[in-house]
């Protein structure tokens, strides 16, 4: 089962290890530093991220947070997938 990734921006990040990510629809997702995907040492407010949305109480939770790929990284991945499918 593949889970849907959402894109968003870090809205608040407290150095104590928690914060919020806001998606394109304005939904705020809570996170703790343990919700970071491996290899994500630090995020700053305003950073673009991808994450798996999960239900939570009182607000939904952002899980498996990682930095969003740049446009050049996305283009390279698409080119590789296209080359592999030919």
C-alpha positions, 0 to 999 in steps of 0.5 A: 500500500502506497501512502500519499505524500503532501507538500507543505511549508514549515510554519513553526519549528521550536528548537525543543523539537516540535512544530507545524507544517501547513499544506497548500489548502491551509491545513496545519499538521503538528509534528515532533522531531521524531516524525522526521524521515532519516537524514533530516537533521534540521528544518527552518520555518519556511522550508518546503517539505513533503510528508505523510498526513496522519489523523491526530488529536487535536490536529492532524500529524505530519509524519515521515517529514523530509525536505521537498525535492528541488525542481532540478531533482524532480526533473532528474528523477522524471528523466531517469524514470522515462529512460528506464521505461524505454 
